């Protein structure tokens, strides 16, 4: 005997979906869940695999071809587009934007824009939905994460503009996950500027199920966080930005004093401005 789906998921079986970043942690898990409940899913990712089309979302032609192939595999119909593809480099926001900053904008913002634009005619026709993944860091300015923060705040603004222009025909939801331990953090760890332990951790499942619930909701929610704590943080950053900045500055000073980013060359200036010791400065 088949267990009936929860009421909030019953609209999903039989729908057709595209998921970007489908070979990554969030994407692969979401593809698995959607397929389990009867959604037809095709993925897009730089790393192809069965059911996932090779596509670099920073390349216009690859996006156009990838989305066209995905829709063709879905028999010409598209009801749902879920965006996960993203990167999270560490940068010094006071320096000239380097290749990492450019890449963050190309992937996180413009990649989302490109894929949505390629899919939009199909979504308008089906009165479908777009789910965009931003981040709680879109409103929580943490040190050395400026490129990611700027790109994710831009992503949320893009979703708002999309809703304003296409909301009569396409539902738009923005998801705001917190810190989840996925490969996106490998680049910041490599520089010694990891956010591990600096912000409350969430699980992969929190984000995946928030996305699935949003996709299945009768009316598309506008902005949702992945957890109750994330919801509180989203409210705080939205309505009390000054208080949020004060809390972050106080915490940052304490963390730097305790040796946070002590071995990160990229944090040398940060330590100097806060008057805290930096390992490489001490050794020199």
C-alpha distance (Angstrom), angle and dihedral (degrees) to the residues before:
residue distance angle dihedral
X1 . . .
X2 3.80 . .
X3 3.80 116.2 .
X4 3.82 109.4 -123.9
X5 3.76 116.6 -117.6
X6 3.80 119.3 -108.1
X7 3.79 112.1 -93.1
X8 3.82 93.4 -108.6
X9 3.81 91.5 59.4
X10 3.79 101.0 43.7
X11 3.80 95.0 96.7
X12 3.81 91.9 60.8
X13 3.84 107.5 69.0
X14 3.79 110.5 99.2
X15 3.81 94.5 19.2
X16 3.81 122.0 127.3
X17 3.80 120.3 -127.6
X18 3.80 142.6 -179.8
X19 3.81 119.2 -154.3
X20 3.80 121.5 -167.4
X21 3.78 120.5 -149.8
X22 3.79 84.1 29.7
X23 3.81 95.1 159.7
X24 3.81 92.5 53.5
X25 3.78 129.5 88.3
X26 3.81 99.1 -90.4
X27 3.78 94.9 33.6
X28 3.79 98.6 50.1
X29 3.80 92.1 45.8
X30 3.80 92.3 48.8
X31 3.80 92.0 47.9
X32 3.82 88.9 52.4
X33 3.81 93.4 49.7
X34 3.80 94.3 45.7
X35 3.79 92.3 48.7
X36 3.81 90.4 48.0
X37 3.79 91.1 58.2
X38 3.80 93.7 46.2
X39 3.81 105.6 -91.9
X40 3.81 117.9 141.4
X41 3.80 105.2 -129.2
X42 3.80 135.0 -173.7
X43 3.79 118.9 -176.4
X44 3.79 132.9 -147.2
X45 3.79 120.7 -153.2
X46 3.79 141.4 138.7
X47 3.81 85.5 -114.8
X48 3.83 108.0 61.9
X49 3.78 122.8 -152.6
X50 3.81 136.0 156.4
X51 3.78 105.7 -46.0
X52 3.82 92.2 8.3
X53 3.81 120.8 99.4
X54 3.81 119.2 -145.9
X55 3.80 106.9 -111.9
X56 3.80 134.2 155.4
X57 3.81 103.0 -152.8
X58 3.82 91.1 -156.0
X59 3.81 89.1 67.5
X60 3.82 117.0 79.0
X61 3.78 95.5 -155.3
X62 3.79 94.3 47.2
X63 3.79 90.2 50.1
X64 3.79 93.6 50.0
X65 3.80 91.6 47.2
X66 3.81 94.1 42.0
X67 3.79 95.3 50.3
X68 3.82 91.1 44.8
X69 3.82 90.8 51.9
X70 3.80 91.7 46.0
X71 3.80 92.8 51.4
X72 3.79 90.0 46.4
X73 3.81 89.4 54.4
X74 3.81 87.3 50.8
X75 3.82 90.2 56.0
X76 3.78 93.3 -104.6
X77 3.81 98.8 -58.4
X78 3.80 130.7 106.4
X79 3.80 125.6 -176.4
X80 3.79 104.3 162.0
X81 3.80 137.1 32.8
X82 3.81 118.6 -171.3
X83 3.80 120.3 -170.1
X84 3.79 120.4 -152.7
X85 3.81 105.1 138.5
X86 3.79 108.6 118.4
X87 3.81 147.6 129.7
X88 3.80 133.2 -144.5
X89 3.81 114.5 -155.1
X90 3.80 125.2 174.4
X91 3.81 117.3 -119.7
X92 3.79 140.3 164.9
X93 3.80 101.1 -115.8
X94 3.82 90.7 -153.5
X95 3.80 92.6 62.2
X96 3.78 128.1 79.1
X97 3.82 111.3 -79.0
X98 3.78 107.1 -93.2
X99 3.79 132.5 -165.1
X100 3.80 90.5 -76.6
X101 3.80 92.0 56.6
X102 3.79 91.8 46.8
X103 3.79 91.1 48.6
X104 3.81 92.4 50.2
X105 3.80 90.0 55.6
X106 3.81 93.1 42.8
X107 3.79 94.1 51.7
X108 3.79 105.3 29.9
X109 3.79 100.5 37.5
X110 3.79 110.4 17.1
X111 3.79 93.5 34.8
X112 3.80 89.4 56.6
X113 3.81 89.3 46.5
X114 3.82 94.2 48.9
X115 3.79 96.4 49.7
X116 3.80 92.7 44.3
X117 3.80 91.3 50.0
X118 3.80 91.8 50.3
X119 3.81 90.8 49.1
X120 3.80 97.8 40.4
X121 3.83 99.7 92.3
X122 3.81 89.5 55.4
X123 3.82 93.3 44.6
X124 3.80 92.5 49.4
X125 3.78 90.7 50.5
X126 3.81 92.7 50.9
X127 3.83 94.7 35.9
X128 3.77 85.7 -124.8
X129 3.77 135.6 164.3
X130 3.79 139.9 -103.1
X131 3.80 120.4 -154.4
X132 3.80 113.3 -164.3
X133 3.79 121.8 -165.7
X134 3.79 112.6 -140.6
X135 3.82 121.3 157.9
X136 3.79 140.2 -121.3
X137 3.80 83.4 -112.8
X138 3.80 87.0 70.9
X139 3.80 85.2 82.8
X140 3.80 101.2 18.8
X141 3.79 109.9 77.6
X142 3.79 106.6 -151.0
X143 3.81 123.4 178.0
X144 3.80 119.8 -86.7
X145 3.83 91.9 2.2
X146 3.81 94.5 94.7
X147 3.81 97.9 119.5
X148 3.79 90.8 51.3
X149 3.82 92.8 44.0
X150 3.80 93.5 49.3
X151 3.80 92.5 46.9
X152 3.81 93.4 47.9
X153 3.80 93.7 46.8
X154 3.79 86.7 50.9
X155 3.81 89.1 50.2
X156 3.79 90.6 54.8
X157 3.81 89.9 48.7
X158 3.80 89.4 49.6
X159 3.81 90.0 53.0
X160 3.81 90.5 50.0
X161 3.81 91.6 51.0
X162 3.79 90.7 46.3
X163 3.79 89.8 53.1
X164 3.81 91.4 48.9
X165 3.81 93.7 52.4
X166 3.82 102.3 32.3
X167 3.80 103.8 21.0
X168 3.80 92.5 107.8
X169 3.80 88.6 68.5
X170 3.81 108.4 15.5
X171 3.79 128.1 50.4
X172 3.81 114.8 -135.3
X173 3.81 124.6 -161.9
X174 3.79 127.5 178.2
X175 3.80 118.0 -154.0
X176 3.81 120.2 -155.5
X177 3.81 111.2 -160.7
X178 3.78 121.4 -176.2
X179 3.80 125.5 -141.5
X180 3.80 110.8 -36.1
X181 3.79 120.7 176.0
X182 3.81 101.3 -119.1
X183 3.83 133.1 134.9
X184 3.84 90.0 -89.6
X185 3.82 86.6 84.0
X186 3.80 95.3 55.7
X187 3.81 93.4 92.3
X188 3.82 93.8 52.6
X189 3.80 90.9 45.8
X190 3.79 89.3 52.7
X191 3.82 89.8 59.0
X192 3.81 93.6 45.7
X193 3.81 90.7 -113.4
X194 3.79 99.4 109.3
X195 3.81 120.1 152.8
X196 3.82 90.9 -143.3
X197 3.78 108.3 140.3
X198 3.81 93.7 3.0
X199 3.81 95.2 95.0
X200 3.82 131.3 28.3
X201 3.79 111.7 -84.5
X202 3.79 125.2 -124.1
X203 3.78 129.4 -168.8
X204 3.76 130.0 -110.9
X205 3.79 88.4 -118.6
X206 3.83 91.4 58.5
X207 3.80 91.9 61.5
X208 3.80 96.5 39.1
X209 3.78 93.6 52.0
X210 3.81 92.0 44.7
X211 3.80 88.1 56.2
X212 3.80 93.7 46.1
X213 3.81 91.9 48.4
X214 3.80 90.3 49.7
X215 3.79 90.7 50.0
X216 3.80 91.2 50.6
X217 3.81 98.6 43.2
X218 3.80 116.7 116.0
X219 3.81 89.5 -127.5
X220 3.81 118.5 27.5
X221 3.82 110.8 -109.6
X222 3.79 115.2 -128.4
X223 3.82 105.9 -140.7
X224 3.79 124.7 0.7
X225 3.78 136.2 170.0
X226 3.78 123.2 -145.2
X227 3.82 98.6 -119.7
X228 3.81 141.0 22.6
X229 3.81 89.9 -104.9
X230 3.78 89.3 48.7
X231 3.80 90.0 51.9
X232 3.81 89.9 53.7
X233 3.81 90.7 47.9
X234 3.81 91.3 49.0
X235 3.81 90.1 51.8
X236 3.81 91.5 48.1
X237 3.79 95.0 49.6
X238 3.80 92.6 45.1
X239 3.80 99.3 46.7
X240 3.81 104.2 24.6
X241 3.81 106.0 34.9
X242 3.80 94.0 153.1
X243 3.79 92.0 53.0
X244 3.79 89.7 47.3
X245 3.80 91.6 53.1
X246 3.81 91.3 49.5
X247 3.80 91.7 50.8
X248 3.81 91.6 48.7
X249 3.82 92.7 47.4
X250 3.81 91.7 50.4
X251 3.79 93.0 46.9
X252 3.79 91.7 45.2
X253 3.80 92.3 53.8
X254 3.79 90.9 51.2
X255 3.79 92.8 46.8
X256 3.80 93.6 49.0
X257 3.79 90.0 49.7
X258 3.80 88.1 52.7
X259 3.80 90.6 52.8
X260 3.81 104.5 -94.2
X261 3.83 111.7 165.7
X262 3.81 88.4 3.4
X263 3.80 92.9 145.9
X264 3.80 97.3 39.1
X265 3.79 113.9 107.8
X266 3.80 88.5 -160.1
X267 3.84 88.9 61.9
X268 3.81 96.6 53.1
X269 3.82 92.3 101.3
X270 3.80 92.1 44.3
X271 3.80 90.8 56.1
X272 3.80 90.6 46.4
X273 3.81 92.2 53.1
X274 3.80 92.0 48.6
X275 3.80 92.9 43.3
X276 3.79 92.9 -123.1
X277 3.82 126.2 135.8
X278 3.80 120.1 -95.0
X279 3.79 117.8 -157.8
X280 3.82 96.3 -132.6
X281 3.82 91.6 46.9
X282 3.82 90.4 49.6
X283 3.82 92.1 49.5
X284 3.79 92.2 48.4
